Amino acid sequence: QVQLVESGGGLVQPGGSLRLSCAASGSIFSTNVMGWYRQAPGKERELVATISRGSTTNYANSVKGRFTISRDNAKNTVYLQMNSLKPEDTAVYFCSAGVALRYMDYWGQGTQVTVSS
């Protein structure tokens, strides 16, 4: 079993920055891939970014060049640095983990990110 605890959401103005953190506890094998997904009101959950234990990254086209995912394997923690935030980035952001991208079996409770003036 893996537990994921997210932090760092909040309200920010357009063009601003936020950093999300997600600490994982439990099976290290089950956190081979960690990532962030988001769900806006009335929309389906979508992938934002993922990172493997070997630091291979994957980004949604909509956040490339603005968001950076990183991880600290010693702390089993993943981060999402979000810069140049836009109103369309407003969503609940979920941390996820799994043995592979196709098997993201573990989810955090979500943290709200609101981009508004």
C-alpha positions in Angstrom: 0.0 0.0 0.0 1.0 3.6 -0.7 -0.2 6.7 0.9 0.2 10.1 -0.9 0.0 13.4 0.9 -0.2 16.5 -1.2 0.5 20.1 -0.2 1.1 23.5 -1.9 -2.1 24.4 -3.6 -3.8 27.8 -3.3 -4.9 31.0 -5.0 -2.5 32.8 -7.3 -2.8 35.5 -9.9 -2.3 34.9 -13.6 1.4 34.8 -14.4 2.3 33.7 -10.9 3.9 30.5 -9.6 3.1 27.7 -7.2 4.9 24.6 -6.1 3.1 21.4 -5.3 4.6 18.6 -3.2 3.5 15.0 -2.7 5.1 12.7 -0.1 4.7 9.0 -0.5 4.9 6.4 2.2 4.8 2.6 1.8 6.1 0.4 -1.0 9.0 2.0 -2.9 8.4 -0.4 -5.8 4.9 1.0 -6.1 6.2 4.5 -6.6 8.4 3.7 -9.6 6.4 6.3 -11.5 5.0 9.4 -9.8 3.0 12.2 -11.3 0.4 14.8 -11.3 -3.0 14.9 -12.8 -5.7 17.5 -12.7 -9.4 17.8 -13.0 -11.2 21.0 -13.7 -15.0 21.5 -13.1 -17.0 19.7 -15.7 -13.9 18.1 -17.3 -12.3 14.7 -17.2 -9.1 14.1 -15.2 -6.0 14.7 -17.4 -2.3 14.0 -17.1 -0.2 17.0 -16.2 3.3 15.4 -15.8 4.9 12.2 -14.7 8.5 11.2 -13.7 10.1 7.8 -13.3 12.5 6.8 -10.6 15.2 7.3 -13.2 14.0 10.9 -13.9 12.4 10.3 -17.2 9.7 12.9 -17.6 6.5 13.3 -19.5 4.4 16.5 -19.9 1.1 17.5 -21.3 1.5 19.8 -24.2 -0.5 22.5 -22.4 2.1 22.8 -19.6 5.4 22.2 -21.5 7.8 25.0 -20.8 5.8 26.3 -17.8 5.7 23.4 -15.4 8.6 21.3 -14.1 8.3 17.9 -12.4 11.0 16.6 -10.2 11.5 14.0 -7.4 13.6 13.3 -4.5 14.0 9.5 -4.3 15.5 9.6 -0.9 12.4 11.3 0.5 10.0 9.5 -1.9 8.6 12.9 -2.8 7.6 14.4 -6.1 7.3 18.1 -6.8 5.5 20.2 -9.5 6.9 23.7 -10.0 4.2 25.7 -11.9 5.2 29.0 -13.5 3.4 31.4 -15.7 0.1 30.1 -14.4 -3.0 30.8 -16.5 -6.7 30.8 -15.5 -7.1 27.5 -17.5 -4.7 25.8 -15.1 -7.4 26.1 -12.4 -8.2 22.6 -11.2 -7.9 20.1 -8.4 -4.4 18.6 -8.8 -3.9 15.0 -7.8 -0.7 13.2 -7.0 -0.5 9.7 -8.3 2.0 6.8 -8.1 2.4 3.3 -9.6 4.8 0.7 -10.9 4.4 2.0 -14.4 2.5 4.8 -16.3 -0.2 2.3 -17.3 -0.6 1.2 -13.6 -1.0 4.4 -11.6 -2.9 2.7 -8.8 -2.4 5.2 -6.0 -3.9 8.6 -5.6 -3.8 11.5 -3.2 -6.7 13.4 -2.0 -6.2 16.3 -4.3 -5.2 20.0 -3.8 -7.0 23.0 -5.3 -5.1 25.4 -7.5 -7.0 28.5 -8.5 -5.6 31.0 -10.9 -7.6 34.2 -10.8 -7.1 38.0 -10.6 
